[in-house]
Amino acid sequence: MATDLKNKTLSYRGGMYILLALFSITIIGGVIIYRLSLTSHQGISELLDESIFYAIIAVAALMGAVAIFLSVRFSRNLRNLKRVVDAMDNGADIESMPDFARDELGDLSRHIIDLYQRLRQTSHALEHEHDKAIHEKEEKLRIKRQLTNNINHELKTPVAAIQGYLETIINNNDISDEERRSFIEKSYAHSQRLTQLLHDVSTITRLEDGSSRIETDVVDLRAIIDEVASEVKLLPQERQMRVNIDMPEKVLVNGNSTLLMSIIKNLTDNAIAYSGGRDIFIRLTECNDAMHTITFSDNGIGIDEDHINHIFERFYRIDAGRSRKLGGTGLGLSIVKNAVLFHGGDIEVYNRKAGGLEFKFTLPVAEN
């Protein structure tokens, strides 16, 4: 583009010089020829002097006309450039390009405008990134405050329960061994819930603040799923579910084994605690050069559509009383989503037409 403009400028300027020269030669030649025709009446010397005089006047007149023409073009370019500079000084966007002549000043003016427009675009992009960074920082602070408030709220119930049971045991010497054992068992159950809550909070914090320090390696996802399935078989009969696995013997993923275990374990625990179904289905539905697509589903009752868009939120519970009774911390599915996002994947959830809930997520294929 710059080369084309340069060629046009040189062509325009060269053509103008050629026309000027031809015009000058024509006038001078015409005057000389005309005066030579009068040689019978005037001497050669006088005629030559007069011809030169006329030629000088003609050339001067022509140069004056050219100077006026160039001055008008130059003045118009300056006025246009001043209008553009005033707009730049006010920080305005230049919507339309003024009509600059195809000469050096015009080319320079267009180049200045182009640089200004690119500078404006860069400035807008930087402002957008700055605003985005501030928004993300404020959002993180808001989430941390919310997390802290929720943790405080979640800690109160088990701590108060443990304290109440222990005070009862300490202050009542005549309490029966059976009641004492019952209170101790309940205190132990609440302490386990506290331990799980602290573990889940630690995982969430680790994903948010230290994700760059989490190491990844080639992990066999199928081996993790088999391990979780074997643990399900050891549960009491009333809590057991059949785990149906439909995937190859090895599914290699580039990720962190602890977080991948958290994904499968939390989805499994969620299905056991809340689905009301008898079967879990884990399938590898698609695999390309970049991502594995896995579905995790159950044949339970599913959930209302009003809740389905909120289940990944921290401490969100469909039935708060039932969740606490079953020992849930309210962070399991939030950990699942953040762990999938950490691995560069996506996750979505929906109710199955046949009944139950289905999670569909992607994980990166291990690099060879």
ABEGO torsion letter per residue (X at the ends): XAAAAAAAAAAAAAAAAAAAAAAAAAAAAAAAAAAAAAAAABBAAAAAAAAAAAAAAAAAAAAAAAAAAAAAAAAAAAAAAAAAAAAAAAGBBBABBBBBBBBAAAAAAAAAAAAAAAAAAAAAAAAAAAAAAAAAAAAAAAAAAAAAAAAAAAAAAAAAAAAAAAAAAAABAABBAAAAAAAAAAAAAAAAAAAAAAAAAAAAAAAAAAAAABBBBBBBAAAAAAAAAAAAAABBAAABBBBBBBBBABBBBBBBAAAAAAAAAAAAAAAAAAAGBABBBBBBABBBAABBBBBBBBABAEBBAAAAAAAABBGBBABAAAAAAAGBAGAAAAAAAAAAAAAGBBBBBBBBAAEEBBBBBBBBBBBX
